[in-house]
Amino acid sequence: SLYAILSGHNGVTVAENALQELAAELLLGPLNSCNTDEAVKELIRQSLMSVEKSYYDSINPYVATKTAIQLHYSSNGMNQLEISQQHKHVLEKLDAIDKTLSVGSSAVLGLIHRSRLYLCNIGNCRALLCKTDEHDTLTVTQLSVDHNLLNAEEAARFFRLGLMAQNFENVPMYSTRCIGNYQGKAGYKDYDLLSSASAEPVIFEPEIVGGIQISPACRFLVLMSSGLCRALADIFPEDVSTGNRELVRMISEEFQNQSTLGGVAQSVVHRIVQAHHDTYAQLFNEQKPQPFKSLDDVTLLIRNFNYSLPKAFRKNGNHSLNHTTSFNSTSSDATPTDGNNSTIHTNISVTSSNISQPGNLYDSNLRIRPHVDFSDFYKRVEEARNRGTLPPNIEFD
């Protein structure tokens, strides 16, 4: 089973395209021939590298246009001020190109293959694994690495490049690794915040862990978008672990209160959004500085292994077999992997909408609207089916 969240920075185009590519790369790749943990991790790494390469291929026209404009005006001896005075439209065009080239995406994905869990992340999305110990106490372990300047190792890497932490005081969660974001990579010399660096400050280097044996002690897996991580940091600024524990506490409570896994995720997201609003209101009323003003994409995906959902019943009286849900995007059931067969379902979540503005969030059947168009993925699946090259033992429909 494959579960992923890709969260866009300054837009969702890169996230949406990367999502389709990543699903196709993994689902149509040689996963069933991967017999070791290292082989699976290498397949994930290569799939992400293919997504990054596709991004650079897609931006070539923008880079070429920007370079041509800069060379034209520099050859005429004009500086930035002269250009702004005489050719305002040119600067506006360059600004639009720069905004396009600065778009990137954080990602976190969980892959269950032969009853083992593999986690990969790059950027500010996060993954938590919740288990029970010998005393039946629920514990939480963060399996991902936060790639931002609150991470001491990432801050030290920036320092070695000649970038001072105080220059980023207003953006402590600036993503130091991601998919895309040409401006933070090859084009960093044109970006004032990063131009003094001695090398590319933003890098493409994912963290991959696994495989982790899925034992009876494993209760549920939590994947969250970068927007949800930022909301937790705003509400619980003490440290990351406090936010993680509070989120898991909310999820555990909603497992007892809700009758569906979708209800669990939806209720938790609503509680986070409300807490974020209340925190801002309190700071405002106390006339204290507000380090935040609004929320980004807030997406929560929960993969339940065997945590009790006491109120979950189907019409025939049997307990619900709903294993996975996400809010606020695509939600579907997923079948766990058993034995040596790898059954893969694309339960993938991307959103660009602010959860506090839910205008078109639901369709006429009160189901959460999908934010991702998978038509390109399904087209590639159908082409592979017609060629007879679909991998065996994988459910694509």
C-alpha positions in Angstrom: 0.0 0.0 0.0 1.2 3.5 -0.9 0.2 6.6 1.1 1.6 10.1 0.4 1.1 13.8 1.0 2.8 16.4 -1.2 2.4 19.9 0.0 3.2 22.8 -2.3 5.2 25.9 -1.4 3.8 29.1 -3.0 1.4 27.0 -5.1 0.4 23.4 -5.8 1.4 22.9 -9.4 4.7 21.1 -8.5 2.9 19.1 -5.9 0.2 17.9 -8.2 2.5 17.0 -11.0 5.0 15.3 -8.6 2.1 13.3 -7.1 1.1 11.7 -10.3 4.7 11.0 -11.4 5.6 9.5 -8.0 2.5 7.2 -8.0 3.3 6.0 -11.5 7.0 5.6 -10.9 6.4 3.4 -7.8 3.4 1.5 -9.0 4.8 0.7 -12.5 8.3 0.1 -11.1 9.9 -3.2 -10.3 8.6 -3.2 -6.7 7.8 -6.9 -6.6 11.4 -7.8 -7.4 12.7 -5.8 -4.5 13.6 -8.4 -1.9 15.6 -6.4 0.5 15.1 -3.2 2.5 17.9 -1.4 0.6 16.3 -2.4 -2.7 12.9 -0.9 -1.7 14.6 2.3 -0.4 16.6 2.6 -3.6 13.5 2.3 -5.7 11.8 5.1 -3.7 14.9 7.2 -4.0 15.1 6.7 -7.8 11.4 7.4 -8.1 11.8 10.7 -6.4 14.9 11.6 -8.5 12.8 10.9 -11.6 10.2 13.4 -10.3 12.9 16.0 -9.6 14.3 15.5 -13.1 10.8 16.0 -14.6 10.5 19.2 -12.7 13.7 20.6 -14.2 12.7 19.5 -17.7 9.4 21.4 -17.2 11.0 24.7 -16.2 13.6 24.9 -19.0 11.5 27.4 -21.1 11.2 29.7 -18.1 15.0 29.6 -17.3 15.8 30.2 -20.9 13.5 33.2 -21.1 14.9 34.7 -17.9 18.5 34.2 -19.0 17.8 35.8 -22.4 16.3 38.9 -20.9 19.1 39.3 -18.4 21.8 38.9 -21.1 20.0 41.4 -23.4 19.9 44.2 -20.8 23.3 43.5 -19.3 24.9 43.7 -22.7 23.4 47.1 -23.1 25.0 48.2 -19.8 21.7 48.8 -18.0 21.5 48.2 -14.3 18.4 47.1 -12.3 17.3 50.8 -11.5 17.5 51.8 -15.2 15.5 48.8 -16.2 12.9 49.6 -13.6 12.6 53.2 -14.8 12.5 52.5 -18.5 11.2 49.0 -18.9 8.8 48.3 -16.0 7.0 45.6 -18.0 10.3 43.7 -18.3 10.7 43.6 -14.5 7.1 42.5 -14.1 7.8 39.6 -16.5 11.0 38.6 -14.6 9.1 38.8 -11.3 6.4 36.4 -12.7 9.1 34.0 -13.9 10.8 34.1 -10.5 7.6 33.3 -8.7 7.1 30.3 -11.1 10.7 29.1 -10.5 10.3 29.4 -6.7 7.5 26.9 -6.4 8.5 23.7 -4.7 6.9 20.8 -2.8 7.5 19.0 0.5 6.6 15.3 0.5 6.1 12.4 2.9 5.1 8.9 1.8 4.6 5.6 3.5 5.0 2.4 1.6 3.8 -1.0 3.0 5.5 -3.9 1.2 5.4 -7.4 2.4 4.2 -6.3 5.9 7.1 -3.9 6.3 6.8 -0.1 6.4 9.1 2.3 4.6 8.9 6.1 5.2 10.4 8.8 3.0 10.2 12.6 3.5 11.7 15.7 2.1 10.9 19.1 3.4 8.3 20.0 6.1 5.7 17.2 5.9 5.8 14.8 8.8 5.2 11.1 9.6 4.4 9.6 13.1 4.1 6.0 14.0 2.0 5.2 17.0 2.5 2.0 18.9 1.6 0.6 22.3 4.3 -0.5 24.8 4.4 -3.4 27.2 2.1 -1.4 29.5 -0.4 -0.9 26.7 0.5 2.8 26.7 0.3 4.6 23.4 3.6 6.0 22.3 4.5 8.2 19.3 7.7 8.2 17.2 8.5 10.7 14.5 9.9 8.8 11.6 10.5 11.8 9.4 13.1 14.6 9.6 12.0 18.2 9.6 14.0 19.9 6.9 13.8 23.5 8.1 15.9 25.9 10.2 14.4 24.7 13.5 16.5 21.6 12.8 19.9 22.2 14.3 21.7 20.1 11.6 20.0 22.0 8.7 20.7 25.4 10.5 24.4 24.4 10.8 24.5 23.4 7.1 23.2 26.9 6.2 25.8 28.5 8.6 28.6 26.6 6.8 27.3 28.0 3.5 27.6 31.5 5.0 24.0 32.1 5.7 23.2 33.6 9.1 20.2 32.2 11.1 19.1 35.7 12.2 18.3 36.5 8.5 15.6 33.8 8.7 14.0 34.8 12.0 10.7 35.5 10.2 10.8 32.2 8.3 12.1 29.6 10.8 10.2 26.8 9.0 11.8 27.7 5.6 12.1 24.4 3.8 15.7 23.6 3.3 15.0 20.6 1.2 12.3 20.0 -1.3 11.2 18.9 -4.8 11.4 21.8 -7.2 12.2 25.4 -6.1 14.8 26.3 -8.7 15.2 29.7 -7.1 16.6 28.0 -3.9 18.8 25.7 -5.9 20.5 26.5 -9.2 19.0 30.0 -9.2 19.9 31.0 -5.6 22.2 33.8 -6.6 19.2 35.8 -7.9 17.3 35.4 -4.6 18.3 38.1 -2.1 17.7 35.9 1.0 20.1 33.2 -0.3 22.4 35.0 -2.7 25.4 35.2 -0.2 25.5 31.4 0.1 28.7 29.6 -1.1 26.7 26.8 -2.7 23.1 25.8 -3.3 21.3 26.2 0.0 18.1 24.3 -0.8 18.9 20.7 -1.8 17.1 17.6 -3.1 18.0 14.9 -0.5 15.2 12.8 0.9 15.3 10.9 4.2 14.3 7.2 3.9 13.8 4.8 6.7 12.7 1.2 6.9 11.6 -1.5 6.6 9.9 -1.5 9.9 8.1 -4.7 10.7 4.4 -4.1 11.2 3.7 -5.9 14.5 0.6 -6.1 16.6 2.0 -3.2 18.7 1.7 -0.9 15.7 -1.6 1.0 16.1 -1.7 3.7 13.4 0.4 5.8 11.0 0.0 9.6 10.8 1.0 11.6 7.7 0.6 15.4 7.8 1.1 18.3 5.4 3.6 21.1 6.0 0.6 23.4 6.7 -0.5 21.1 9.6 3.1 21.0 10.9 3.2 24.8 10.9 -0.1 25.0 12.7 1.1 22.7 15.4 4.3 24.8 15.7 2.2 28.0 16.1 -0.1 26.4 18.7 2.7 24.5 20.7 5.8 26.6 20.2 7.7 24.8 23.0 9.1 22.0 20.9 8.1 19.6 18.1 7.5 16.7 20.4 4.8 18.6 22.3 2.9 19.2 19.1 3.2 15.6 18.1 2.0 14.3 21.4 -1.0 16.7 21.4 -2.0 15.7 17.9 -1.8 12.0 18.7 -3.8 12.6 21.9 -6.5 14.3 19.8 -6.5 11.4 17.3 -6.8 8.8 20.1 -9.7 10.7 21.6 -11.5 10.9 18.3 -11.0 7.2 17.7 -13.3 6.8 20.8 -15.8 9.5 19.7 -16.2 8.9 16.0 -17.8 6.0 14.0 -15.6 6.3 11.0 -11.9 6.9 10.3 -12.9 9.8 8.1 -14.7 11.3 11.0 -11.6 10.9 13.1 -9.4 12.8 10.6 -12.0 15.5 9.9 -12.6 16.1 13.6 -8.9 16.4 14.4 -8.3 18.8 11.6 -11.2 21.0 12.8 -9.8 20.9 16.3 -6.4 22.0 15.1 -7.9 24.8 13.0 -9.9 26.0 15.9 -7.0 25.9 18.3 -4.9 27.9 15.8 -7.6 30.5 15.6 -7.9 30.7 19.4 -4.1 31.0 19.8 -4.0 33.9 17.4 -7.0 35.6 19.1 -5.4 35.3 22.5 -2.1 36.8 21.3 -4.1 39.6 19.7 -6.2 40.3 22.7 -3.1 40.4 24.9 -1.4 42.7 22.4 1.5 40.3 22.0 3.3 39.8 18.7 1.5 37.5 16.3 4.1 35.3 14.6 1.5 33.9 12.2 -1.7 35.2 10.5 -3.2 32.3 8.4 -3.0 28.6 7.7 -1.6 26.9 4.7 -2.9 23.6 3.4 -4.0 21.5 6.3 -4.1 17.8 5.4 -4.1 14.8 7.7 -3.8 11.2 6.6 -4.3 8.3 9.0 -3.5 4.6 8.3 -5.1 2.4 10.9 -3.4 -0.9 11.6 -5.4 -2.2 14.6 -6.4 0.7 16.9 -9.8 0.3 18.3 -12.7 2.3 16.7 -15.4 1.1 19.1 -18.3 3.0 17.4 -17.5 1.8 13.9 -20.2 -0.5 12.6 -21.4 -1.4 9.2 -25.1 -1.9 8.4 -24.8 -5.6 9.1 -23.4 -5.0 12.6 -19.9 -5.9 11.8 -17.0 -3.6 12.7 -15.9 -1.3 9.9 -12.8 -2.4 7.9 -11.9 1.2 6.9 -8.1 1.2 7.2 -7.1 4.6 5.8 -8.5 8.1 5.6 -7.3 11.6 4.9 -8.8 15.1 5.4 -9.2 17.4 3.6 -8.7 15.7 0.3 -9.1 12.3 -1.3 -10.3 9.6 1.1 -10.6 5.9 0.3 -10.2 2.5 1.9 -6.9 0.7 1.5 -6.1 -3.0 1.8 -3.0 -3.9 3.9 -0.3 -5.9 2.3 -0.2 -9.6 3.3 2.2 -12.3 2.7 4.4 -12.0 -0.4 1.9 -10.2 -2.6 2.1 -6.4 -2.8 -1.3 -4.9 -3.1 -0.9 -1.2 -3.8 -3.6 1.5 -3.6 -3.0 5.1 -4.4 -4.4 6.8 -1.3 -2.7 10.2 -1.8 -3.6 13.6 -0.5 -2.8 17.0 -1.8 -4.6 20.3 -1.1 -4.1 23.9 -1.7 -7.2 25.3 0.0 -7.4 26.9 3.4 -9.4 24.7 5.6 -11.0 27.8 7.2 -12.5 28.7 3.9 -14.5 25.5 3.0 -16.7 26.9 0.3 -16.4 24.2 -2.3 -14.8 21.5 -0.1 -17.8 19.1 -0.4 -19.6 17.8 -3.5 -23.4 17.2 -3.8 -23.2 14.0 -1.8 -21.3 15.7 1.1 -18.1 13.9 0.2 -14.8 15.7 0.3 -13.9 16.9 -3.1 -10.6 15.4 -4.6 -7.9 18.0 -5.2 -5.8 15.9 -7.6 -6.4 14.9 -11.2 -5.1 11.4 -11.7 -6.2 11.2 -15.4 -2.5 11.2 -16.5 -1.7 8.3 -14.1 -4.7 6.2 -15.2 -3.8 6.9 -18.9 -0.3 5.5 -18.2 -1.7 2.5 -16.5 -4.0 1.8 -19.4 -1.1 2.1 -21.9 1.0 -0.3 -19.8 -2.0 -2.7 -19.7 -2.4 -2.6 -23.5 1.3 -3.3 -23.9 1.1 -6.2 -21.5 3.7 -4.6 -19.2 1.7 -4.1 -16.0 3.6 -5.6 -13.0 1.9 -8.8 -11.7 0.1 -9.0 -8.3 -0.7 -5.3 -8.1 -4.3 -4.0 -8.0 -4.6 -0.8 -10.1 -8.4 -0.4 -10.1 
